[in-house]
Amino acid sequence: MDRRRSGLSRALGGLILISAAPSVQGNLFEDLLFEGYFGAGPLGWEYQDYEIEEARATGGRLMAGVLFNEHVGVEAHYAEGGTDTVDYETVNVEFEGLDGVFLRLNAPLWFIHTYALAGFSVVDMAIVPEENISLADAPSASDLSYGLGVELRTPESYALAADYVRYIDNSGFLFQAGTVSLKWRF
């Protein structure tokens, strides 16, 4: 089984586990809530392709979303930034940007919420040889994305969240990231 199918099966397994949790059973769309949120945090990312074995750096990510009730919502991500020098310090790998939209399945337990994300993302990178910056290469990819996270809510309108998302995992292009973020709920 290739990595893409394996990753998709793990994401689907995570979604099934969350949806099978006792607190989620029943009608997912009863008791509409419409709680909005947005947040920001550092994004620790890893990139691999056919030529780059591994590049890692830290950028930043913004997210915004709405929970329709305490179990189902949608979330959007925008991220960019960070450069790693690889291949004996001759090539710079730059993270140009990421756009993603996700279905969020939420499992609340008091003030702690675990969640799964499943959606679609587009990632743009730049590979720049230091000798000749005009030869910049700009690989990009889009694919299904999935991730897991946990959110600690405060009595005020704030939350601290940590998540891991595998944004792109197709043959020849891997982009995954972990984020710790501060969210404001309204």
C-alpha positions as a Python dict, from the first residue, in 0.01 Angstrom:
ca = {
    (1, 'M'): (0, 0, 0),
    (2, 'D'): (149, 338, -94),
    (3, 'R'): (187, 625, 153),
    (4, 'R'): (-113, 815, 20),
    (5, 'R'): (-356, 529, 74),
    (6, 'S'): (-200, 452, 411),
    (7, 'G'): (-237, 815, 522),
    (8, 'L'): (-594, 835, 400),
    (9, 'S'): (-685, 516, 584),
    (10, 'R'): (-533, 653, 907),
    (11, 'A'): (-733, 975, 870),
    (12, 'L'): (-1054, 784, 808),
    (13, 'G'): (-978, 561, 1108),
    (14, 'G'): (-933, 868, 1327),
    (15, 'L'): (-1261, 1015, 1207),
    (16, 'I'): (-1439, 687, 1279),
    (17, 'L'): (-1292, 673, 1632),
    (18, 'I'): (-1403, 1026, 1710),
    (19, 'S'): (-1748, 975, 1564),
    (20, 'A'): (-1787, 653, 1764),
    (21, 'A'): (-1711, 830, 2094),
    (22, 'P'): (-2011, 823, 2329),
    (23, 'S'): (-2032, 1202, 2347),
    (24, 'V'): (-2067, 1226, 1968),
    (25, 'Q'): (-2336, 963, 1911),
    (26, 'G'): (-2676, 1084, 1804),
    (27, 'N'): (-2769, 1354, 1559),
    (28, 'L'): (-2458, 1560, 1476),
    (29, 'F'): (-2666, 1857, 1366),
    (30, 'E'): (-2899, 1901, 1662),
    (31, 'D'): (-2857, 2198, 1893),
    (32, 'L'): (-2695, 2440, 1647),
    (33, 'L'): (-2432, 2657, 1814),
    (34, 'F'): (-2243, 2862, 1552),
    (35, 'E'): (-1936, 2942, 1762),
    (36, 'G'): (-1670, 3122, 1561),
    (37, 'Y'): (-1297, 3135, 1637),
    (38, 'F'): (-969, 3251, 1497),
    (39, 'G'): (-614, 3201, 1612),
    (40, 'A'): (-245, 3207, 1532),
    (41, 'G'): (71, 3026, 1625),
    (42, 'P'): (413, 2904, 1514),
    (43, 'L'): (411, 2628, 1252),
    (44, 'G'): (694, 2374, 1271),
    (45, 'W'): (700, 2219, 925),
    (46, 'E'): (881, 1938, 741),
    (47, 'Y'): (912, 1907, 363),
    (48, 'Q'): (1044, 1625, 142),
    (49, 'D'): (1044, 1563, -232),
    (50, 'Y'): (1241, 1362, -489),
    (51, 'E'): (1551, 1580, -453),
    (52, 'I'): (1522, 1716, -98),
    (53, 'E'): (1549, 1441, 164),
    (54, 'E'): (1428, 1658, 450),
    (55, 'A'): (1390, 2029, 516),
    (56, 'R'): (1258, 2164, 846),
    (57, 'A'): (1189, 2515, 970),
    (58, 'T'): (936, 2724, 1159),
    (59, 'G'): (686, 2959, 1001),
    (60, 'G'): (351, 3094, 1116),
    (61, 'R'): (-10, 2985, 1075),
    (62, 'L'): (-344, 3164, 1099),
    (63, 'M'): (-668, 2973, 1129),
    (64, 'A'): (-1035, 3060, 1142),
    (65, 'G'): (-1340, 2844, 1180),
    (66, 'V'): (-1692, 2793, 1300),
    (67, 'L'): (-1841, 2511, 1505),
    (68, 'F'): (-2200, 2447, 1399),
    (69, 'N'): (-2254, 2257, 1724),
    (70, 'E'): (-2012, 2105, 1972),
    (71, 'H'): (-1928, 1816, 1733),
    (72, 'V'): (-1908, 1950, 1375),
    (73, 'G'): (-1745, 2254, 1219),
    (74, 'V'): (-1530, 2387, 937),
    (75, 'E'): (-1183, 2539, 965),
    (76, 'A'): (-951, 2723, 726),
    (77, 'H'): (-570, 2750, 750),
    (78, 'Y'): (-326, 2997, 600),
    (79, 'A'): (46, 2961, 668),
    (80, 'E'): (382, 3074, 536),
    (81, 'G'): (742, 3138, 631),
    (82, 'G'): (1057, 2957, 722),
    (83, 'T'): (1373, 2862, 532),
    (84, 'D'): (1605, 2565, 569),
    (85, 'T'): (1944, 2524, 401),
    (86, 'V'): (2004, 2168, 278),
    (87, 'D'): (2237, 1966, 51),
    (88, 'Y'): (2564, 2069, 213),
    (89, 'E'): (2441, 2428, 252),
    (90, 'T'): (2397, 2488, -123),
    (91, 'V'): (2017, 2497, -154),
    (92, 'N'): (1758, 2700, 35),
    (93, 'V'): (1412, 2548, 81),
    (94, 'E'): (1159, 2824, 143),
    (95, 'F'): (798, 2780, 251),
    (96, 'E'): (599, 3018, 31),
    (97, 'G'): (247, 2946, 153),
    (98, 'L'): (-33, 2709, 242),
    (99, 'D'): (-410, 2733, 204),
    (100, 'G'): (-637, 2464, 343),
    (101, 'V'): (-1002, 2407, 427),
    (102, 'F'): (-1116, 2129, 662),
    (103, 'L'): (-1416, 1956, 812),
    (104, 'R'): (-1363, 1949, 1188),
    (105, 'L'): (-1508, 1665, 1396),
    (106, 'N'): (-1496, 1761, 1762),
    (107, 'A'): (-1517, 1546, 2075),
    (108, 'P'): (-1565, 1771, 2381),
    (109, 'L'): (-1495, 1651, 2732),
    (110, 'W'): (-1548, 1936, 2980),
    (111, 'F'): (-1294, 2202, 2887),
    (112, 'I'): (-1076, 1972, 2671),
    (113, 'H'): (-1174, 1913, 2308),
    (114, 'T'): (-1006, 1655, 2086),
    (115, 'Y'): (-1067, 1688, 1716),
    (116, 'A'): (-994, 1543, 1375),
    (117, 'L'): (-947, 1747, 1059),
    (118, 'A'): (-1009, 1622, 705),
    (119, 'G'): (-995, 1847, 402),
    (120, 'F'): (-797, 1979, 109),
    (121, 'S'): (-477, 2189, 98),
    (122, 'V'): (-248, 2363, -150),
    (123, 'V'): (121, 2410, -57),
    (124, 'D'): (379, 2623, -242),
    (125, 'M'): (753, 2585, -184),
    (126, 'A'): (1059, 2749, -340),
    (127, 'I'): (1391, 2572, -395),
    (128, 'V'): (1661, 2833, -451),
    (129, 'P'): (2021, 2751, -549),
    (130, 'E'): (2242, 3002, -370),
    (131, 'E'): (2480, 3045, -668),
    (132, 'N'): (2214, 3172, -906),
    (133, 'I'): (1894, 3300, -747),
    (134, 'S'): (1728, 3342, -1091),
    (135, 'L'): (1714, 2962, -1122),
    (136, 'A'): (1455, 2943, -844),
    (137, 'D'): (1233, 2639, -868),
    (138, 'A'): (883, 2656, -721),
    (139, 'P'): (729, 2315, -651),
    (140, 'S'): (367, 2315, -542),
    (141, 'A'): (111, 2045, -476),
    (142, 'S'): (-248, 2002, -366),
    (143, 'D'): (-401, 1699, -203),
    (144, 'L'): (-636, 1567, 62),
    (145, 'S'): (-520, 1659, 413),
    (146, 'Y'): (-584, 1517, 757),
    (147, 'G'): (-484, 1583, 1114),
    (148, 'L'): (-554, 1546, 1485),
    (149, 'G'): (-553, 1801, 1762),
    (150, 'V'): (-641, 1886, 2118),
    (151, 'E'): (-777, 2214, 2253),
    (152, 'L'): (-779, 2339, 2612),
    (153, 'R'): (-1054, 2598, 2665),
    (154, 'T'): (-1055, 2867, 2933),
    (155, 'P'): (-1369, 3010, 3096),
    (156, 'E'): (-1300, 3331, 2907),
    (157, 'S'): (-1318, 3327, 2528),
    (158, 'Y'): (-972, 3179, 2472),
    (159, 'A'): (-831, 2836, 2395),
    (160, 'L'): (-482, 2687, 2365),
    (161, 'A'): (-458, 2423, 2093),
    (162, 'A'): (-196, 2184, 1957),
    (163, 'D'): (-236, 1987, 1636),
    (164, 'Y'): (-52, 1784, 1376),
    (165, 'V'): (-164, 1801, 1013),
    (166, 'R'): (-34, 1606, 715),
    (167, 'Y'): (-117, 1867, 451),
    (168, 'I'): (30, 1694, 144),
    (169, 'D'): (136, 1331, 112),
    (170, 'N'): (152, 1224, -248),
    (171, 'S'): (429, 1060, -444),
    (172, 'G'): (725, 1294, -450),
    (173, 'F'): (586, 1568, -223),
    (174, 'L'): (539, 1551, 154),
    (175, 'F'): (448, 1849, 372),
    (176, 'Q'): (347, 1803, 735),
    (177, 'A'): (339, 2038, 1030),
    (178, 'G'): (270, 2075, 1400),
    (179, 'T'): (131, 2390, 1558),
    (180, 'V'): (63, 2528, 1903),
    (181, 'S'): (-181, 2816, 1877),
    (182, 'L'): (-380, 3061, 2082),
    (183, 'K'): (-743, 3093, 1971),
    (184, 'W'): (-1007, 3353, 2044),
    (185, 'R'): (-1366, 3221, 2044),
    (186, 'F'): (-1668, 3441, 1976),
}
